[in-house]
Amino acid sequence: MSKQRNIWPYAIVTFIYFIVGFLTTVNEQLQAPLKVTFLAEAGSYRNTLTTSISFFFFLGYLINSTLGSRWVNHHGYKITIIRGLLFIIMGLSLYMISTWVGYTYPNKSLTFSDVVIPYGFIIFVIGSFLMGTSAAVIQVVVNPYVASYALSGTTDVQRLNITTGINSIGTTSAPFFVTLVMFSGISIESIHIQQLLLPLGGLIVCVLAVTLFTMRIDIPDIAETRSTDSISLPRSLWSFRHFALGVAAIFFYVGTEVAIGANLNLFAFELMESGYPVTFFGHAELIVGGKDLGVHALLSTLYWGGFLVGRLASSFLKNVSARSQLIFTTTLASILVAAAMLSNNIWFLVAIGLLHSSMWSCIYSLSIKGLKQYTSKASGIFISAVFGGAVFTLMQGGLADMFGSWRWTWILSLCCELLMLGYALFGSRPRAKDIIT
């Protein structure tokens, strides 16, 4: 494979991945405010409906990630990433329509038994699906492109960790954007849905500007990472054992990663309502820019901030194999999840962000090892496994409604961590016949 010397295509793709991380976490952070503004009369299904926002976001991954893979193979990386940006604009536009409908027609709703679902919430969920589709399409470009775009003095895992580290800057800053910009730092009980209109309009303008800029620049394709109609692939991707098991591992990884990030605040609200102390360095509030932010507003920032710190640190681990990193992080994460449940201490869950930080890069690089011309197609299937974020988030919301508490629902995360550990120990080593020469 020829060496690519120009850093700019890598930098541009990485910046777009920053946007994906930022908007993915914005979507998650809107769960709690929408629970207050849209689902006050949702009855016994309030937690389940709240987590359906993340469910439909990641449903976009399941349904449309292979679409992104086909676009990469037929049209190339640049056209595919532009289409992904256009999906973002459509999703944000539906968010704006949802907000307008919720504000203008607050009594328009569907009613089932004791459950009242406003039309505005339904429109928002559709927008969430489009946002998930955009993220899936863009990630189908980002992962193989970054892993294969050879820069002097770097390895594929290093490049992935740097790119996902930049992505983590987006996920870390998004909770503050939601709290301080979208809702002006006021308490969640005082939020009004119309506060979303102006920030969403600003986001649409920004993404449109990035899309127009991307159309004008050169993002070259990379040899041997795409299959075309003229290339017949003799084997099924599922015949590569390390890839097939890697898809399962990423399903469980995203399941626990997203469930913690999306439901951490909901767990914090429950603890604080029950009188359990959730403090930050001994204080129940933190003042930022004159705004009184509850500790729960900082939890996701600290969790996703752990991703940022961990990914940047992992980018320097050139001599530590992806398999060794995965064994260490999944073992320690399993211990922390168990400790969080047994002690009812939310800070153990927050700390897991530091460990989750490098898992995606490790699992992805282990899964595509030796695939060569199968890589772009493998990436589409791999990204579809991100649907785990929908499954486990929604399952946990249902269990919280069933148990009447979030505490023991984290058993789902423990199962995910242990299954990933199993992949690291036993499933990640490719067989000799699965390495294409």
NUBAZA-385599 format. One record per residue (C-alpha): residue in three letters; x, y, z; residue number from 1. Coordinates in steps of 0.25 Angstrom, whole numbers, plus 2048, in hexadecimal, padded with zeros to 3 digits. Layout:
residues N
+------+-----+-----+-----+-----+
| rest |   x |   y |   z |  nr |
+------+-----+-----+-----+-----+
|  ALA |   X |   Y |   Z | NUM |
...
+------+-----+-----+-----+-----+
END
This chain:
residues 437
+------+-----+-----+-----+-----+
| rest |   x |   y |   z |  nr |
+------+-----+-----+-----+-----+
|  MET | 800 | 800 | 800 |   1 |
|  SER | 806 | 80E | 7FC |   2 |
|  LYS | 809 | 817 | 807 |   3 |
|  GLN | 800 | 823 | 809 |   4 |
|  ARG | 808 | 830 | 80D |   5 |
|  ASN | 7FE | 83B | 80D |   6 |
|  ILE | 7F7 | 83D | 81B |   7 |
|  TRP | 7EC | 845 | 816 |   8 |
|  PRO | 7E2 | 83A | 812 |   9 |
|  TYR | 7E4 | 833 | 81F |  10 |
|  ALA | 7E2 | 840 | 827 |  11 |
|  ILE | 7D5 | 843 | 81F |  12 |
|  VAL | 7CF | 836 | 821 |  13 |
|  THR | 7D3 | 836 | 830 |  14 |
|  PHE | 7CC | 844 | 831 |  15 |
|  ILE | 7BF | 83F | 82B |  16 |
|  TYR | 7C0 | 833 | 835 |  17 |
|  PHE | 7C1 | 83E | 840 |  18 |
|  ILE | 7B4 | 843 | 83B |  19 |
|  VAL | 7AE | 835 | 83C |  20 |
|  GLY | 7B2 | 833 | 84A |  21 |
|  PHE | 7AD | 841 | 84F |  22 |
|  LEU | 79F | 83F | 849 |  23 |
|  THR | 79E | 830 | 84E |  24 |
|  THR | 7A0 | 835 | 85C |  25 |
|  VAL | 797 | 841 | 85A |  26 |
|  ASN | 78C | 837 | 856 |  27 |
|  GLU | 78F | 82F | 862 |  28 |
|  GLN | 78F | 83B | 86B |  29 |
|  LEU | 781 | 83F | 866 |  30 |
|  GLN | 77B | 833 | 86C |  31 |
|  ALA | 779 | 839 | 87A |  32 |
|  PRO | 774 | 846 | 876 |  33 |
|  LEU | 76A | 840 | 86C |  34 |
|  LYS | 766 | 836 | 877 |  35 |
|  VAL | 762 | 843 | 87F |  36 |
|  THR | 75C | 84B | 873 |  37 |
|  PHE | 755 | 840 | 86B |  38 |
|  LEU | 753 | 834 | 874 |  39 |
|  ALA | 74D | 83A | 880 |  40 |
|  GLU | 741 | 832 | 87E |  41 |
|  ALA | 747 | 825 | 879 |  42 |
|  GLY | 743 | 81D | 885 |  43 |
|  SER | 74A | 810 | 888 |  44 |
|  TYR | 752 | 810 | 87B |  45 |
|  ARG | 759 | 81D | 87D |  46 |
|  ASN | 767 | 817 | 87E |  47 |
|  THR | 765 | 80E | 872 |  48 |
|  LEU | 760 | 819 | 869 |  49 |
|  THR | 76B | 822 | 86E |  50 |
|  THR | 775 | 818 | 86A |  51 |
|  SER | 76E | 815 | 85C |  52 |
|  ILE | 775 | 822 | 858 |  53 |
|  SER | 783 | 81B | 858 |  54 |
|  PHE | 77C | 80E | 853 |  55 |
|  PHE | 777 | 815 | 846 |  56 |
|  PHE | 785 | 81C | 845 |  57 |
|  PHE | 78C | 80F | 844 |  58 |
|  LEU | 781 | 808 | 83C |  59 |
|  GLY | 787 | 811 | 831 |  60 |
|  TYR | 794 | 809 | 832 |  61 |
|  LEU | 78E | 7FC | 831 |  62 |
|  ILE | 785 | 7FF | 825 |  63 |
|  ASN | 78E | 809 | 81D |  64 |
|  SER | 79D | 805 | 820 |  65 |
|  THR | 79D | 7FC | 814 |  66 |
|  LEU | 798 | 807 | 80C |  67 |
|  GLY | 7A4 | 80F | 80F |  68 |
|  SER | 7AD | 803 | 80C |  69 |
|  ARG | 7A6 | 802 | 7FE |  70 |
|  TRP | 7A8 | 811 | 7FC |  71 |
|  VAL | 7B7 | 810 | 7FF |  72 |
|  ASN | 7B9 | 804 | 7F5 |  73 |
|  HIS | 7B1 | 80B | 7EA |  74 |
|  HIS | 7B4 | 81A | 7EC |  75 |
|  GLY | 7C0 | 81B | 7F5 |  76 |
|  TYR | 7C3 | 821 | 802 |  77 |
|  LYS | 7C1 | 82F | 7FF |  78 |
|  ILE | 7B3 | 82E | 7F9 |  79 |
|  THR | 7AE | 825 | 805 |  80 |
|  ILE | 7B3 | 82E | 810 |  81 |
|  ILE | 7AC | 83A | 809 |  82 |
|  ARG | 79F | 832 | 809 |  83 |
|  GLY | 7A1 | 82F | 817 |  84 |
|  LEU | 7A2 | 83E | 81A |  85 |
|  LEU | 795 | 840 | 813 |  86 |
|  PHE | 78E | 836 | 81C |  87 |
|  ILE | 793 | 83E | 828 |  88 |
|  ILE | 78C | 84B | 822 |  89 |
|  MET | 77F | 843 | 820 |  90 |
|  GLY | 77F | 83D | 82E |  91 |
|  LEU | 782 | 84B | 834 |  92 |
|  SER | 777 | 851 | 82C |  93 |
|  LEU | 76D | 847 | 831 |  94 |
|  TYR | 772 | 84A | 83F |  95 |
|  MET | 76E | 859 | 83D |  96 |
|  ILE | 760 | 854 | 837 |  97 |
|  SER | 75E | 84C | 844 |  98 |
|  THR | 761 | 858 | 84D |  99 |
|  TRP | 758 | 861 | 845 | 100 |
|  VAL | 74C | 857 | 845 | 101 |
|  GLY | 74F | 854 | 854 | 102 |
|  TYR | 74E | 863 | 857 | 103 |
|  THR | 743 | 867 | 84E | 104 |
|  TYR | 73A | 85A | 850 | 105 |
|  PRO | 73D | 855 | 85D | 106 |
|  ASN | 730 | 84E | 85F | 107 |
|  LYS | 731 | 846 | 851 | 108 |
|  SER | 735 | 838 | 856 | 109 |
|  LEU | 732 | 829 | 855 | 110 |
|  THR | 72C | 822 | 861 | 111 |
|  PHE | 72D | 813 | 865 | 112 |
|  SER | 727 | 810 | 873 | 113 |
|  ASP | 72F | 819 | 87D | 114 |
|  VAL | 73A | 81D | 872 | 115 |
|  VAL | 739 | 82A | 86B | 116 |
|  ILE | 743 | 82C | 860 | 117 |
|  PRO | 744 | 83A | 859 | 118 |
|  TYR | 745 | 83B | 84A | 119 |
|  GLY | 751 | 843 | 84C | 120 |
|  PHE | 758 | 838 | 853 | 121 |
|  ILE | 755 | 82E | 848 | 122 |
|  ILE | 75B | 838 | 83E | 123 |
|  PHE | 767 | 839 | 847 | 124 |
|  VAL | 769 | 82A | 847 | 125 |
|  ILE | 768 | 82A | 837 | 126 |
|  GLY | 773 | 834 | 837 | 127 |
|  SER | 77B | 82C | 841 | 128 |
|  PHE | 77B | 821 | 837 | 129 |
|  LEU | 780 | 82A | 82C | 130 |
|  MET | 78B | 82E | 835 | 131 |
|  GLY | 78F | 820 | 837 | 132 |
|  THR | 78F | 81D | 829 | 133 |
|  SER | 798 | 829 | 826 | 134 |
|  ALA | 7A2 | 824 | 831 | 135 |
|  ALA | 7A2 | 816 | 82B | 136 |
|  VAL | 7A5 | 81B | 81D | 137 |
|  ILE | 7B0 | 824 | 822 | 138 |
|  GLN | 7B6 | 819 | 82B | 139 |
|  VAL | 7B6 | 80F | 81F | 140 |
|  VAL | 7C0 | 819 | 818 | 141 |
|  VAL | 7C8 | 81D | 825 | 142 |
|  ASN | 7CC | 810 | 82A | 143 |
|  PRO | 7D2 | 809 | 81E | 144 |
|  TYR | 7D8 | 817 | 819 | 145 |
|  VAL | 7DF | 81A | 825 | 146 |
|  ALA | 7E4 | 80C | 828 | 147 |
|  SER | 7E9 | 80B | 819 | 148 |
|  TYR | 7EE | 819 | 817 | 149 |
|  ALA | 7FD | 817 | 81A | 150 |
|  LEU | 804 | 823 | 821 | 151 |
|  SER | 813 | 822 | 823 | 152 |
|  GLY | 816 | 81D | 831 | 153 |
|  THR | 808 | 818 | 835 | 154 |
|  THR | 801 | 80B | 836 | 155 |
|  ASP | 7F2 | 808 | 833 | 156 |
|  VAL | 7EE | 808 | 842 | 157 |
|  GLN | 7F6 | 815 | 845 | 158 |
|  ARG | 7EE | 81C | 839 | 159 |
|  LEU | 7E1 | 816 | 83E | 160 |
|  ASN | 7E4 | 81B | 84C | 161 |
|  ILE | 7E7 | 829 | 848 | 162 |
|  THR | 7DB | 82A | 83F | 163 |
|  THR | 7D2 | 824 | 84A | 164 |
|  GLY | 7D9 | 82D | 854 | 165 |
|  ILE | 7D5 | 839 | 84C | 166 |
|  ASN | 7C7 | 833 | 84B | 167 |
|  SER | 7C7 | 833 | 85A | 168 |
|  ILE | 7C9 | 842 | 85B | 169 |
|  GLY | 7BC | 843 | 854 | 170 |
|  THR | 7B5 | 839 | 85E | 171 |
|  THR | 7BC | 840 | 86A | 172 |
|  SER | 7B7 | 84E | 866 | 173 |
|  ALA | 7A9 | 84A | 862 | 174 |
|  PRO | 7A3 | 849 | 870 | 175 |
|  PHE | 7A8 | 857 | 873 | 176 |
|  PHE | 7A2 | 85C | 866 | 177 |
|  VAL | 794 | 856 | 869 | 178 |
|  THR | 795 | 85B | 877 | 179 |
|  LEU | 79B | 869 | 875 | 180 |
|  VAL | 797 | 86D | 867 | 181 |
|  MET | 78A | 865 | 864 | 182 |
|  PHE | 784 | 867 | 872 | 183 |
|  SER | 78B | 873 | 878 | 184 |
|  GLY | 790 | 86B | 884 | 185 |
|  ILE | 783 | 86B | 88B | 186 |
|  SER | 77E | 85F | 893 | 187 |
|  ILE | 777 | 854 | 88B | 188 |
|  GLU | 769 | 856 | 891 | 189 |
|  SER | 769 | 864 | 88B | 190 |
|  ILE | 76D | 860 | 87D | 191 |
|  HIS | 763 | 864 | 871 | 192 |
|  ILE | 764 | 85D | 864 | 193 |
|  GLN | 764 | 86A | 85C | 194 |
|  GLN | 772 | 86D | 861 | 195 |
|  LEU | 777 | 863 | 857 | 196 |
|  LEU | 773 | 86B | 84A | 197 |
|  LEU | 77F | 875 | 849 | 198 |
|  PRO | 78A | 86B | 84D | 199 |
|  LEU | 785 | 861 | 843 | 200 |
|  GLY | 785 | 86B | 838 | 201 |
|  GLY | 793 | 86F | 83B | 202 |
|  LEU | 797 | 860 | 83A | 203 |
|  ILE | 791 | 85F | 82D | 204 |
|  VAL | 798 | 86B | 827 | 205 |
|  CYS | 7A5 | 865 | 82D | 206 |
|  VAL | 7A4 | 858 | 827 | 207 |
|  LEU | 79F | 85E | 819 | 208 |
|  ALA | 7AC | 866 | 819 | 209 |
|  VAL | 7B4 | 859 | 81C | 210 |
|  THR | 7AD | 852 | 811 | 211 |
|  LEU | 7B0 | 85D | 806 | 212 |
|  PHE | 7BE | 85D | 80A | 213 |
|  THR | 7C0 | 84E | 809 | 214 |
|  MET | 7BA | 84F | 7FB | 215 |
|  ARG | 7C5 | 858 | 7F7 | 216 |
|  ILE | 7D1 | 850 | 7FD | 217 |
|  ASP | 7D9 | 843 | 7F8 | 218 |
|  ILE | 7D6 | 836 | 800 | 219 |
|  PRO | 7DE | 82C | 7F8 | 220 |
|  ASP | 7DA | 81D | 7F8 | 221 |
|  ILE | 7E3 | 813 | 7FE | 222 |
|  ALA | 7E7 | 807 | 7F6 | 223 |
|  GLU | 7E3 | 7F9 | 7FA | 224 |
|  THR | 7D9 | 7FD | 804 | 225 |
|  ARG | 7CD | 7FD | 7FB | 226 |
|  SER | 7C6 | 7F3 | 7F2 | 227 |
|  THR | 7BF | 7F6 | 7E5 | 228 |
|  ASP | 7B6 | 7F0 | 7DC | 229 |
|  SER | 7C2 | 7EB | 7D4 | 230 |
|  ILE | 7C8 | 7E4 | 7E0 | 231 |
|  SER | 7C1 | 7D6 | 7E4 | 232 |
|  LEU | 7C4 | 7D3 | 7F3 | 233 |
|  PRO | 7C5 | 7C4 | 7F4 | 234 |
|  ARG | 7C2 | 7C2 | 803 | 235 |
|  SER | 7B7 | 7C7 | 80C | 236 |
|  LEU | 7BB | 7D1 | 816 | 237 |
|  TRP | 7B5 | 7C8 | 821 | 238 |
|  SER | 7BF | 7BD | 81E | 239 |
|  PHE | 7CA | 7C6 | 824 | 240 |
|  ARG | 7C8 | 7C1 | 833 | 241 |
|  HIS | 7D0 | 7CD | 839 | 242 |
|  PHE | 7C7 | 7D7 | 832 | 243 |
|  ALA | 7BA | 7CF | 835 | 244 |
|  LEU | 7BD | 7CF | 844 | 245 |
|  GLY | 7C2 | 7DD | 843 | 246 |
|  VAL | 7B4 | 7E2 | 83E | 247 |
|  ALA | 7AE | 7DB | 84A | 248 |
|  ALA | 7B8 | 7E2 | 853 | 249 |
|  ILE | 7B5 | 7F0 | 84E | 250 |
|  PHE | 7A7 | 7ED | 84F | 251 |
|  PHE | 7A9 | 7EB | 85E | 252 |
|  TYR | 7B3 | 7F6 | 85F | 253 |
|  VAL | 7AA | 801 | 85A | 254 |
|  GLY | 79F | 7FB | 862 | 255 |
|  THR | 7A6 | 7FE | 86F | 256 |
|  GLU | 7AD | 80A | 86A | 257 |
|  VAL | 7A0 | 811 | 866 | 258 |
|  ALA | 797 | 80C | 871 | 259 |
|  ILE | 7A1 | 812 | 87C | 260 |
|  GLY | 7A2 | 81F | 874 | 261 |
|  ALA | 793 | 821 | 871 | 262 |
|  ASN | 78D | 81B | 87E | 263 |
|  LEU | 798 | 821 | 888 | 264 |
|  ASN | 790 | 82E | 88B | 265 |
|  LEU | 783 | 826 | 88C | 266 |
|  PHE | 789 | 81D | 897 | 267 |
|  ALA | 78F | 82A | 89E | 268 |
|  PHE | 781 | 831 | 89E | 269 |
|  GLU | 77B | 824 | 8A5 | 270 |
|  LEU | 786 | 824 | 8AF | 271 |
|  MET | 785 | 833 | 8B2 | 272 |
|  GLU | 776 | 832 | 8B3 | 273 |
|  SER | 777 | 827 | 8BD | 274 |
|  GLY | 780 | 82F | 8C6 | 275 |
|  TYR | 78D | 828 | 8C2 | 276 |
|  PRO | 799 | 831 | 8C2 | 277 |
|  VAL | 79F | 833 | 8B4 | 278 |
|  THR | 7AA | 83E | 8B6 | 279 |
|  PHE | 7B5 | 843 | 8AE | 280 |
|  PHE | 7C2 | 845 | 8B7 | 281 |
|  GLY | 7B8 | 846 | 8C3 | 282 |
|  HIS | 7AF | 850 | 8BC | 283 |
|  ALA | 7A1 | 84E | 8B7 | 284 |
|  GLU | 7A2 | 859 | 8AD | 285 |
|  LEU | 7AC | 85F | 8A4 | 286 |
|  ILE | 7AB | 86E | 89F | 287 |
|  VAL | 7B0 | 870 | 891 | 288 |
|  GLY | 7AF | 87E | 88B | 289 |
|  GLY | 7A5 | 882 | 895 | 290 |
|  LYS | 79C | 876 | 892 | 291 |
|  ASP | 798 | 86C | 89D | 292 |
|  LEU | 79A | 85E | 897 | 293 |
|  GLY | 796 | 852 | 89F | 294 |
|  VAL | 7A1 | 847 | 8A0 | 295 |
|  HIS | 798 | 83E | 897 | 296 |
|  ALA | 79B | 848 | 88C | 297 |
|  LEU | 7AA | 845 | 88D | 298 |
|  LEU | 7AA | 836 | 88D | 299 |
|  SER | 7A9 | 834 | 87E | 300 |
|  THR | 7B4 | 83E | 87C | 301 |
|  LEU | 7BD | 837 | 885 | 302 |
|  TYR | 7B9 | 829 | 87F | 303 |
|  TRP | 7BC | 82E | 871 | 304 |
|  GLY | 7C8 | 836 | 876 | 305 |
|  GLY | 7CE | 829 | 87A | 306 |
|  PHE | 7CD | 824 | 86C | 307 |
|  LEU | 7D5 | 830 | 867 | 308 |
|  VAL | 7E0 | 82E | 872 | 309 |
|  GLY | 7E0 | 81F | 86F | 310 |
|  ARG | 7E1 | 820 | 860 | 311 |
|  LEU | 7EB | 82B | 860 | 312 |
|  ALA | 7F4 | 823 | 86A | 313 |
|  SER | 7F2 | 816 | 861 | 314 |
|  SER | 7F7 | 81D | 855 | 315 |
|  PHE | 805 | 81C | 85B | 316 |
|  LEU | 804 | 80D | 85E | 317 |
|  LYS | 80B | 809 | 851 | 318 |
|  ASN | 811 | 7FD | 857 | 319 |
|  VAL | 805 | 7F8 | 85F | 320 |
|  SER | 7FD | 7EE | 856 | 321 |
|  ALA | 7EE | 7F1 | 854 | 322 |
|  ARG | 7EB | 7E3 | 85A | 323 |
|  SER | 7F3 | 7E6 | 867 | 324 |
|  GLN | 7EC | 7F4 | 868 | 325 |
|  LEU | 7DE | 7ED | 867 | 326 |
|  ILE | 7E1 | 7E2 | 871 | 327 |
|  PHE | 7E5 | 7ED | 87B | 328 |
|  THR | 7DA | 7F7 | 879 | 329 |
|  THR | 7CE | 7ED | 879 | 330 |
|  THR | 7D3 | 7E6 | 885 | 331 |
|  LEU | 7D4 | 7F3 | 88D | 332 |
|  ALA | 7C7 | 7F8 | 888 | 333 |
|  SER | 7C0 | 7EB | 88C | 334 |
|  ILE | 7C5 | 7ED | 89A | 335 |
|  LEU | 7C0 | 7FC | 89A | 336 |
|  VAL | 7B2 | 7F8 | 895 | 337 |
|  ALA | 7B1 | 7EE | 8A0 | 338 |
|  ALA | 7B6 | 7F8 | 8AB | 339 |
|  ALA | 7AC | 802 | 8A6 | 340 |
|  MET | 7A0 | 7F9 | 8A8 | 341 |
|  LEU | 7A4 | 7F3 | 8B5 | 342 |
|  SER | 7A8 | 801 | 8BB | 343 |
|  ASN | 79D | 809 | 8B4 | 344 |
|  ASN | 7A8 | 813 | 8B1 | 345 |
|  ILE | 7A6 | 81A | 8A3 | 346 |
|  TRP | 7B5 | 81F | 8A2 | 347 |
|  PHE | 7BA | 810 | 89F | 348 |
|  LEU | 7B1 | 811 | 893 | 349 |
|  VAL | 7B7 | 81F | 88F | 350 |
|  ALA | 7C5 | 819 | 890 | 351 |
|  ILE | 7C2 | 80F | 886 | 352 |
|  GLY | 7C3 | 819 | 87B | 353 |
|  LEU | 7D2 | 819 | 87C | 354 |
|  LEU | 7D2 | 80A | 87A | 355 |
|  HIS | 7C8 | 80A | 86E | 356 |
|  SER | 7D0 | 815 | 867 | 357 |
|  SER | 7D9 | 80B | 85F | 358 |
|  MET | 7D0 | 7FF | 85E | 359 |
|  TRP | 7CA | 803 | 850 | 360 |
|  SER | 7D8 | 805 | 84A | 361 |
|  CYS | 7DD | 7F8 | 850 | 362 |
|  ILE | 7D1 | 7F0 | 84B | 363 |
|  TYR | 7D0 | 7F6 | 83E | 364 |
|  SER | 7DF | 7F4 | 83A | 365 |
|  LEU | 7DE | 7E6 | 83F | 366 |
|  SER | 7D2 | 7E3 | 837 | 367 |
|  ILE | 7D7 | 7E8 | 82A | 368 |
|  LYS | 7E5 | 7E3 | 82B | 369 |
|  GLY | 7E9 | 7DC | 81E | 370 |
|  LEU | 7DC | 7DF | 816 | 371 |
|  LYS | 7E2 | 7E8 | 80B | 372 |
|  GLN | 7D7 | 7EA | 800 | 373 |
|  TYR | 7CC | 7E5 | 809 | 374 |
|  THR | 7CF | 7F1 | 813 | 375 |
|  SER | 7C4 | 7FB | 80E | 376 |
|  LYS | 7BA | 7F1 | 80D | 377 |
|  ALA | 7BE | 7EC | 81B | 378 |
|  SER | 7BD | 7FA | 820 | 379 |
|  GLY | 7AE | 7FB | 81C | 380 |
|  ILE | 7AB | 7EE | 823 | 381 |
|  PHE | 7B3 | 7F2 | 82F | 382 |
|  ILE | 7AC | 7FF | 831 | 383 |
|  SER | 79F | 7F8 | 831 | 384 |
|  ALA | 7A3 | 7F2 | 83E | 385 |
|  VAL | 7A2 | 800 | 844 | 386 |
|  PHE | 793 | 7FC | 845 | 387 |
|  GLY | 797 | 7F6 | 853 | 388 |
|  GLY | 796 | 805 | 858 | 389 |
|  ALA | 787 | 804 | 855 | 390 |
|  VAL | 785 | 7F6 | 85A | 391 |
|  PHE | 78B | 7F8 | 868 | 392 |
|  THR | 787 | 806 | 86A | 393 |
|  LEU | 778 | 803 | 868 | 394 |
|  MET | 779 | 7F6 | 870 | 395 |
|  GLN | 77F | 7FD | 87C | 396 |
|  GLY | 774 | 807 | 87B | 397 |
|  GLY | 76A | 7FC | 87B | 398 |
|  LEU | 771 | 7F5 | 887 | 399 |
|  ALA | 771 | 803 | 88E | 400 |
|  ASP | 762 | 804 | 88D | 401 |
|  MET | 760 | 7F5 | 891 | 402 |
|  PHE | 769 | 7F6 | 89D | 403 |
|  GLY | 765 | 804 | 8A1 | 404 |
|  SER | 774 | 807 | 8A2 | 405 |
|  TRP | 780 | 808 | 899 | 406 |
|  ARG | 78A | 802 | 8A3 | 407 |
|  TRP | 78A | 7F3 | 89F | 408 |
|  THR | 788 | 7F6 | 890 | 409 |
|  TRP | 797 | 7F8 | 88E | 410 |
|  ILE | 798 | 7E9 | 88E | 411 |
|  LEU | 796 | 7EA | 87F | 412 |
|  SER | 7A3 | 7F2 | 87F | 413 |
|  LEU | 7AA | 7E8 | 887 | 414 |
|  CYS | 7A6 | 7DD | 87D | 415 |
|  CYS | 7AB | 7E6 | 871 | 416 |
|  GLU | 7B9 | 7E8 | 878 | 417 |
|  LEU | 7BB | 7D9 | 87A | 418 |
|  LEU | 7B7 | 7D5 | 86C | 419 |
|  MET | 7C1 | 7DF | 867 | 420 |
|  LEU | 7CB | 7D9 | 870 | 421 |
|  GLY | 7C8 | 7CC | 86A | 422 |
|  TYR | 7CB | 7D1 | 85C | 423 |
|  ALA | 7D8 | 7D7 | 860 | 424 |
|  LEU | 7DD | 7CA | 866 | 425 |
|  PHE | 7D7 | 7C0 | 85C | 426 |
|  GLY | 7D1 | 7C6 | 850 | 427 |
|  SER | 7DA | 7D1 | 84B | 428 |
|  ARG | 7E5 | 7C8 | 845 | 429 |
|  PRO | 7E3 | 7C6 | 836 | 430 |
|  ARG | 7E5 | 7B8 | 831 | 431 |
|  ALA | 7F0 | 7B6 | 826 | 432 |
|  LYS | 7E6 | 7B4 | 81B | 433 |
|  ASP | 7DF | 7C2 | 81F | 434 |
|  ILE | 7EB | 7CA | 81C | 435 |
|  ILE | 7EB | 7CE | 80D | 436 |
|  THR | 7F9 | 7CF | 807 | 437 |
+------+-----+-----+-----+-----+
END
